[in-house]
Amino acid sequence: MNAQVTINPEYNSLVTEEWIRQLVSYVLDTHFQHQDAQVSIALENDQEVHNLNLQYRAVDSTTDVLSFEGGYPDPESGYFHLGDIIISVPQTQKQAAAVKHPFKQELALLIVHGILHLKGYDHAEPQDKEIMWKEQDQILDNVKESILYE
């Protein structure tokens, strides 16, 4: 498993690239058996996420997480590129504060949510949302028992 992680420099003190790689590796290896997969994760500010949301979804506002499916082999690395996940750090911070849990817990939720989208899960319809939320909760329950919530 390969995770390409980019953290906007203003957020370097909140989380390490290694922590994100561990989380992505754990999720892909234990829940999807994708040791040969690659995911790109970027932690950005609201303006960047807003711009991407407008450009690719025609939504003129920021959001917490965007997922862009890949679904192709990367000729340079040999990994299967599942896609790209872009997360707004300010939105993550606001949501964590609203539900009174740590930043890393909210970030883990958004990363898992993004990976599920890359794996084809969706929540537009109530029955799909139920399936996606159940899978998301199961993964996060397992993550809580790992070293990822230090």
Long-range contacts (C-beta under 8 A, 24 or more apart in sequence): 1-25, 1-28, 1-29, 1-34, 1-35, 1-36, 1-37, 1-38, 1-79, 2-37, 2-38, 2-39, 2-77, 2-79, 3-38, 3-39, 3-40, 3-41, 4-38, 4-39, 4-40, 4-41, 5-40, 5-41, 5-42, 5-43, 6-40, 6-41, 6-42, 6-43, 7-42, 7-43, 8-42, 8-43, 8-44, 8-45, 8-48, 8-89, 10-45, 11-43, 11-89, 14-89, 14-103, 15-43, 15-103, 15-104, 15-107, 19-104, 19-148, 20-107, 20-111, 22-147, 22-148, 23-108, 23-111, 23-112, 23-143, 23-148, 24-111, 24-115, 26-143, 26-146, 26-148, 27-111, 27-112, 27-115, 27-139, 27-143, 28-82, 28-115, 30-142, 31-135, 31-139, 31-142, 32-115, 32-119, 34-80, 34-82, 36-78, 36-79, 36-80, 37-79, 37-80, 37-81, 37-82, 38-70, 38-74, 38-77, 38-79, 38-80, 38-81, 38-82, 39-81, 39-82, 39-83, 39-84, 39-85, 39-115, 39-118, 40-81, 40-83, 40-84, 40-85, 41-84, 41-85, 41-86, 41-87, 41-111, 41-114, 42-84, 42-85, 42-86, 42-87, 43-87, 43-89, 43-107, 44-86, 44-87, 44-88, 44-89, 45-88, 45-89, 45-90, 46-88, 46-90, 46-91, 48-86, 48-88, 49-86, 49-87, 49-88, 49-91, 52-86, 62-88, 62-90, 62-91, 63-88, 63-91, 64-88, 64-91, 64-92, 64-95, 64-110, 65-110, 65-113, 65-114, 66-114, 67-113, 67-114, 67-117, 67-118, 69-117, 69-118, 70-118, 82-115, 82-118, 82-119, 83-118, 85-110, 85-111, 85-114, 85-115, 85-118, 87-111, 87-114, 102-149, 104-148, 104-149, 104-150, 105-149, 108-140, 108-143, 108-148, 108-149, 109-136, 109-140, 112-136, 112-139, 112-140, 112-143
